[in-house]
Amino acid sequence: MPPPTPDQVRRRDRLETLIGFAAPVLDLVLAVGDRVSRIVERDDLDYIPPPSGIEPPAGAIRSGDAGARAE
């Protein structure tokens, strides 16, 4: 493989500099997301049933029909 041209070296240096500036911001985003996920645990996100008056789709299995199959 031939050595990189001066233009390629400049482009690579600019990209590495950009990544160097973006890395702390991305680390902060990951840290905040980690904290939020620990605060809002999976147990807090309970299933909320649909409001009454809304019918389930045709062929849907209801909780009392666990052994029944939709035809």
Secondary structure, 3 states (H helix, E strand, C coil): CCCCCHHHHHHHHHHHHHHHHHHHHHHHHHHHHHHHHHHCCHHHCCCCCCCCCCCCCCCCCCHHHCCCCCC
